[in-house]
């Protein structure tokens, strides 16, 4: 293994994931780029093994990209690095350390902390560390995003290796930022959204496609915000549809903005080619107003129903439990609505992801802490433990419901069976009752083998159907 003065490192959640952030940093190191290398590890690697891999590269600087899912293990790695090789300059950056850094053990261990967009800030810091004069500050502010900033960035896509392209997700960025102000999300701190120049985007997509990339995941927060750009990108993939050489593209879209100009393209995609991630989060208008979330629920419903009935796009909808002002009944109504919109009880193949509110560092959701008695876990991932409207026990139950729901979605036919098991009961109450029965039987939300889980669901469903409706629906 050859040495590198600069090592850019992160821990991905899975091997199939790739870090676009590291590739942006490396591509924009200027004259220092040849003196740098990427080291992508996977969550769960032994700390000593990770440190051994780092030290084998003999770096003078190591930069870690830090997120909520890898901050604890990154901290353990940096702690050991500082014991074994204190001469290595440790730089941390990324969403998890860009805010409230003064309270974090990782930031205390690091030599420098880069907050915000880091491509040019990290390059300047490396130039100072390697060439002088030495930097005076520990906290390094990132560069402000703007159209001009994006135009100056060197492209990172050549840094995807042939192995990456053949076997891993190709992450792509057509825009940065978000114009919306949803208070649970770090994007609420953005001023607006900025797009990369369209000709550049299409040229980079063409470059990746010609190298063999067939699985694209766009990280844009609001893909369907600027319709002309969205159309051009969709047309790019539509032109490359092939039964023998399929292409898959994943986009995050806002639910209440689907004009005819987009519909006429989406309807042309074949099965398995298109996935939309749609953040619903809550359908309670009072909660939406409280957290500064602008969403027309009627338009969202009409658009999602249209997608389900008229297209082959796979839909992945998000719903968050524990938002200020939302109780169990309100959350359940939201879940029931999404089940209906997606046709899940009729066997439609779409997903709902149930999540628990997390207090991401820097987000304005914290302003509701006192008024709504929000208590958050101090440990990663900082999930809400109780609120004025949901007790600790209810949120624990919702955690179990989310786990079992995820298991249901992984096995063909189980959702339909589970939701139809209790006649006369709403989908959420059926799921809640089923969840309680599984937990009483197994005392676990983990380590349930898929075959055993299917047997449990089918058996509990059969038992429920043998009861009177009033009995089945009670809990």
C-alpha positions in Angstrom: 0.0 0.0 0.0 1.5 3.3 -1.1 1.8 6.2 1.3 -0.2 9.5 1.1 0.4 12.8 2.8 -3.4 13.3 2.9 -5.9 10.5 3.6 -9.6 11.2 3.3 -11.6 8.7 5.4 -15.2 7.9 6.3 -17.2 4.9 7.6 -20.1 4.1 5.2 -23.2 2.3 6.5 -22.7 -0.5 3.9 -20.0 -1.5 1.5 -22.3 -0.8 -1.4 -22.4 2.9 -0.5 -19.8 5.3 -1.7 -18.9 8.7 -0.2 -19.4 11.5 -2.7 -18.3 14.0 0.0 -14.8 12.5 0.1 -14.6 12.6 -3.7 -15.6 16.3 -3.8 -12.8 17.0 -1.2 -10.1 15.1 -3.1 -11.1 16.5 -6.5 -10.7 20.0 -5.2 -7.3 19.7 -3.5 -5.6 21.4 -6.5 -1.9 20.7 -6.6 -2.2 18.5 -3.5 -4.6 16.0 -5.1 -1.9 13.6 -6.2 -0.6 13.5 -2.6 -4.0 12.3 -1.3 -5.9 9.0 -1.2 -9.4 7.8 -0.2 -10.0 5.3 2.5 -13.7 4.1 2.8 -14.4 1.8 5.7 -17.7 0.2 6.8 -19.5 0.6 10.1 -18.7 -2.3 12.4 -15.0 -2.6 11.4 -12.8 -3.2 14.5 -11.2 0.1 15.7 -7.7 -1.4 15.7 -8.2 -2.7 12.1 -9.3 0.7 11.0 -6.3 2.4 12.6 -4.0 -0.2 11.1 -5.3 0.6 7.6 -4.9 4.4 8.2 -1.3 4.1 9.6 -0.3 1.8 6.6 -0.8 4.9 4.4 1.6 7.0 6.5 -0.5 10.2 6.4 0.5 13.5 7.7 -3.1 14.7 7.6 -6.3 12.6 7.9 -9.7 14.1 7.2 -12.8 12.4 8.4 -16.3 12.9 7.0 -18.6 12.6 10.0 -22.3 11.8 10.1 -24.8 10.8 12.8 -24.3 7.1 11.9 -20.5 7.1 12.2 -19.6 9.7 14.8 -19.2 7.2 17.7 -16.9 4.9 15.8 -15.0 7.8 14.2 -14.4 9.1 17.8 -13.0 5.7 18.9 -10.7 5.6 15.8 -9.4 9.2 16.4 -8.9 8.5 20.1 -6.6 5.5 19.2 -4.9 7.4 16.5 -3.9 10.2 18.9 -2.4 7.6 21.2 -0.4 5.8 18.5 0.5 8.6 16.1 -0.1 12.0 17.7 2.0 13.7 14.9 -0.8 13.1 12.4 -3.1 16.1 12.0 -6.7 15.1 12.4 -9.3 17.2 10.6 -13.1 16.4 11.0 -15.9 17.8 8.9 -19.4 17.0 7.9 -23.0 17.5 9.2 -22.5 16.0 12.6 -19.5 18.2 13.6 -20.5 21.4 11.8 -22.7 22.5 14.7 -22.4 22.4 18.5 -18.8 21.2 18.1 -17.7 22.6 21.4 -19.7 19.9 23.2 -18.3 17.0 21.2 -15.6 14.6 22.3 -14.5 14.0 18.7 -14.0 17.7 18.1 -11.9 18.0 21.3 -9.7 15.2 20.0 -9.3 16.6 16.5 -6.7 19.2 15.5 -9.1 21.1 13.3 -12.9 21.2 12.6 -14.3 22.3 9.3 -17.9 23.5 9.5 -20.1 23.7 6.4 -19.1 23.2 2.7 -15.5 22.1 2.9 -14.0 21.7 -0.5 -11.9 24.9 -0.7 -11.6 25.4 3.1 -10.1 21.9 3.4 -7.6 22.6 0.6 -6.5 25.8 2.2 -6.0 24.1 5.5 -4.0 21.3 4.0 -1.8 23.8 2.1 -1.1 25.5 5.4 -0.4 22.3 7.3 1.9 20.9 4.6 3.5 24.1 3.2 3.0 26.7 5.9 2.4 29.0 7.5 0.7 26.9 10.2 -3.0 27.6 10.7 -3.9 29.6 13.8 -7.5 28.5 14.3 -8.9 25.1 15.3 -12.4 25.9 13.9 -12.3 26.4 10.2 -15.4 28.0 8.6 -16.5 26.4 5.3 -17.3 28.4 2.1 -20.7 29.8 1.5 -22.7 27.9 -1.1 -23.8 29.8 -4.2 -24.1 29.3 -7.9 -20.6 30.8 -8.3 -19.2 28.4 -5.7 -20.7 25.4 -7.5 -19.3 26.6 -10.8 -15.7 26.7 -9.4 -15.8 23.1 -8.0 -13.8 20.5 -9.9 -15.8 17.4 -10.8 -15.5 14.4 -8.4 -16.9 11.7 -10.7 -13.7 10.5 -12.2 -12.8 9.3 -8.7 -15.4 6.6 -8.9 -13.3 3.5 -9.6 -14.3 0.8 -12.1 -15.2 -1.4 -9.1 -17.4 1.4 -7.6 -19.3 1.8 -10.9 -19.7 -2.0 -11.4 -20.8 -3.0 -7.9 -21.7 0.1 -5.8 -24.2 3.0 -5.8 -23.2 6.0 -7.9 -24.2 9.0 -5.9 -24.8 12.2 -7.9 -25.5 15.8 -7.1 -27.3 18.1 -9.5 -28.1 20.8 -6.9 -27.3 21.8 -3.3 -29.4 23.3 -0.6 -33.1 23.5 0.0 -35.6 26.4 0.0 -37.8 24.8 2.7 -37.5 25.4 6.4 -38.7 22.1 8.0 -37.2 22.5 11.5 -36.2 18.9 12.0 -33.9 19.0 9.0 -30.4 20.5 8.6 -31.4 21.7 5.2 -33.6 24.3 7.0 -30.4 26.2 7.6 -29.9 26.7 3.8 -30.9 30.0 2.3 -32.2 28.4 -0.9 -31.3 25.7 -3.4 -28.5 26.2 -6.0 -28.2 24.1 -9.2 -25.1 23.0 -11.0 -25.1 24.2 -14.6 -27.3 21.9 -16.6 -24.9 21.2 -19.5 -22.3 20.2 -17.0 -24.8 17.9 -15.2 -25.8 16.1 -18.4 -22.1 15.8 -19.5 -21.1 14.2 -16.2 -24.1 11.8 -16.3 -23.1 10.8 -19.8 -19.5 10.3 -18.7 -20.6 8.0 -15.8 -23.1 6.1 -18.1 -20.4 5.5 -20.7 -18.1 4.1 -18.0 -20.8 1.6 -17.1 -22.7 3.2 -14.3 -26.3 1.9 -14.2 -27.4 2.6 -10.6 -27.7 6.4 -9.8 -28.8 7.9 -6.5 -29.3 11.6 -6.6 -28.7 13.3 -3.2 -30.5 16.5 -4.2 -33.0 17.5 -1.5 -35.6 18.8 -4.0 -35.2 17.2 -7.4 -38.5 18.4 -8.8 -38.1 22.0 -7.7 -36.8 23.4 -11.1 -38.9 21.6 -13.7 -36.7 22.3 -16.8 -33.7 20.7 -15.1 -35.8 17.8 -13.8 -37.2 17.2 -17.3 -33.7 17.2 -18.9 -32.4 14.7 -16.3 -35.4 12.4 -16.6 -35.1 12.6 -20.4 -31.4 11.6 -20.1 -32.4 8.3 -18.4 -35.5 7.8 -20.5 -33.4 7.9 -23.7 -31.2 5.1 -22.2 -34.0 2.7 -21.2 -33.1 -0.9 -22.3 -34.6 -4.3 -21.5 -31.2 -5.9 -21.8 -29.2 -3.1 -20.0 -31.5 -1.4 -17.5 -30.7 1.8 -15.7 -32.0 2.7 -12.3 -32.4 6.3 -10.9 -33.4 7.4 -7.4 -34.6 10.9 -6.7 -35.9 12.7 -3.6 -39.0 14.8 -4.6 -41.4 17.1 -2.9 -44.9 15.6 -2.9 -47.1 18.5 -3.9 -45.3 19.6 -7.1 -45.8 17.3 -10.0 -46.9 19.3 -13.1 -47.9 17.8 -16.4 -44.5 18.5 -17.8 -43.0 15.9 -15.4 -45.9 13.5 -15.6 -45.6 13.0 -19.3 -42.0 11.8 -18.8 -42.5 9.7 -15.7 -45.3 7.7 -17.2 -42.8 6.5 -19.9 -40.4 4.7 -17.5 -40.5 0.9 -17.4 -40.7 -1.1 -14.1 -37.6 -1.0 -12.0 -36.1 2.1 -13.6 -37.3 4.9 -11.3 -37.7 5.4 -7.5 -39.0 8.5 -5.8 -38.3 9.1 -2.1 -41.1 11.4 -0.8 -40.9 13.0 2.6 -44.4 13.3 4.0 -43.2 13.4 7.6 -46.7 14.4 9.0 -50.1 15.0 7.6 -51.3 17.0 10.6 -51.7 20.6 9.4 -51.2 22.0 12.9 -47.9 20.1 13.3 -46.8 21.1 9.8 -47.3 24.8 10.7 -45.6 24.4 14.0 -42.4 23.0 12.4 -42.5 25.4 9.4 -43.3 22.7 6.9 -45.1 24.0 3.8 -47.0 21.1 2.3 -50.4 21.0 0.4 -51.7 17.7 1.6 -54.5 17.5 -0.9 -52.0 18.0 -3.8 -49.7 15.5 -2.2 -52.4 12.9 -2.1 -53.5 13.5 -5.7 -49.9 13.3 -6.9 -49.1 10.1 -5.1 -52.4 8.4 -6.1 -51.6 9.4 -9.7 -48.1 7.9 -9.5 -49.5 4.7 -8.0 -52.2 4.3 -10.6 -50.5 5.5 -13.8 -46.7 4.9 -13.5 -44.2 2.1 -12.8 -42.2 4.4 -10.4 -41.5 2.8 -7.0 -42.4 5.1 -4.1 -40.7 5.3 -0.8 -42.6 7.6 1.7 -41.3 8.8 5.0 -43.3 9.4 8.2 -41.8 10.8 11.5 -43.1 9.9 14.9 -42.5 12.3 17.9 -42.9 15.7 16.2 -44.1 18.4 18.6 -47.8 18.5 18.8 -48.4 15.0 17.3 -49.9 12.2 19.4 -50.4 8.5 18.7 -53.9 9.0 17.2 -52.6 11.7 14.8 -49.6 9.7 13.8 -51.9 6.7 13.2 -54.2 8.7 10.9 -51.2 9.8 8.9 -50.0 6.2 8.5 -53.5 5.0 7.5 -53.7 7.8 4.9 -50.4 6.7 3.3 -51.4 3.0 3.3 -54.5 4.0 1.4 -52.7 6.4 -1.0 -50.2 3.7 -1.9 -52.7 0.8 -2.0 -50.6 -1.3 0.3 -53.5 -3.3 1.6 -54.2 -4.3 -2.0 -50.7 -5.6 -2.5 -49.1 -2.6 -4.3 -45.3 -2.7 -4.1 -44.3 0.5 -2.4 -42.7 1.5 0.9 -43.4 3.6 4.0 -40.5 4.3 6.3 -41.5 4.9 9.9 -38.9 6.9 11.8 -38.5 8.5 15.2 -37.7 12.2 15.4 -34.0 12.9 15.9 -32.6 16.2 17.2 -29.9 16.7 14.6 -27.2 19.2 15.8 -28.0 22.7 14.7 -31.6 22.2 13.7 -34.2 24.7 15.0 -36.5 21.9 16.2 -34.9 22.6 19.6 -37.0 25.8 20.0 -40.0 23.5 20.9 -38.2 21.6 23.7 -39.8 23.4 26.6 -43.3 24.1 25.3 -43.8 20.5 24.2 -41.7 18.8 26.9 -39.4 17.2 24.4 -36.8 14.9 26.0 -34.1 13.6 23.6 -31.5 10.9 24.1 -28.0 12.3 24.7 -26.6 9.4 22.7 -26.5 8.9 19.0 -28.9 9.0 17.1 -30.4 11.6 19.6 -34.0 10.3 19.2 -36.8 11.8 21.1 -37.7 9.8 24.2 -40.9 11.5 25.2 -43.0 14.6 24.4 -46.0 16.4 25.9 -48.2 14.3 23.6 -46.3 10.9 23.6 -45.1 9.1 26.7 -41.8 7.3 26.9 -43.7 4.0 26.7 -45.7 5.1 23.6 -42.5 6.1 21.8 -40.9 2.7 22.8 -43.9 1.1 21.3 -43.6 3.2 18.1 -40.0 2.1 17.8 -41.1 -1.6 17.9 -43.9 -0.9 15.4 -41.3 0.7 13.1 -39.0 -2.3 13.4 -41.7 -4.8 12.7 -43.1 -2.8 9.8 -39.7 -2.8 8.2 -39.6 -6.6 8.6 -43.0 -6.8 7.0 -41.9 -4.8 4.0 -39.0 -7.1 3.3 -41.1 -10.1 2.7 -43.4 -10.4 -0.2 -47.1 -10.7 0.6 -46.8 -10.0 4.4 -48.0 -6.5 4.4 -51.3 -7.4 2.7 -51.7 -10.3 5.2 -50.9 -8.2 8.2 -53.2 -5.2 7.3 -56.1 -7.4 6.4 -55.8 -9.7 9.5 -58.2 -7.7 11.7 -61.4 -6.9 10.0 -63.0 -3.6 10.9 -59.7 -2.2 12.3 -57.7 0.6 10.7 -54.3 -0.3 9.2 -52.4 1.4 12.0 -54.4 -0.2 14.8 -54.0 -3.6 13.0 -50.2 -3.0 12.9 -50.2 -1.9 16.5 -52.0 -4.9 17.7 -49.9 -7.2 15.6 -46.7 -5.6 16.9 -47.9 -6.1 20.5 -48.6 -9.8 19.9 -45.2 -10.4 18.2 -43.4 -8.6 21.1 -45.2 -10.6 23.7 -44.3 -13.8 21.9 -40.6 -13.0 21.1 -39.6 -10.3 23.6 -37.5 -8.9 20.7 -37.4 -6.6 17.8 -34.2 -8.1 16.5 -32.8 -11.5 15.8 -36.1 -12.8 14.4 -35.3 -15.0 11.4 -37.4 -14.1 8.3 -39.0 -17.6 8.2 -39.9 -17.4 11.9 -41.3 -13.8 11.4 -43.5 -14.9 8.5 -44.8 -17.8 10.6 -45.6 -15.5 13.5 -47.4 -13.0 11.2 -49.5 -15.6 9.5 -50.3 -17.4 12.7 -51.3 -14.2 14.6 -53.3 -13.1 11.6 -55.2 -16.3 11.5 -55.9 -16.1 15.2 -57.1 -12.5 14.8 -59.5 -13.5 12.1 -61.1 -16.1 14.4 -61.9 -13.4 16.9 -64.9 -11.0 16.9 -64.1 -7.7 15.2 -64.5 -5.8 18.5 -62.2 -8.1 20.3 -59.6 -8.0 17.5 -59.6 -4.2 17.5 -59.2 -3.7 21.2 -55.9 -3.0 22.9 
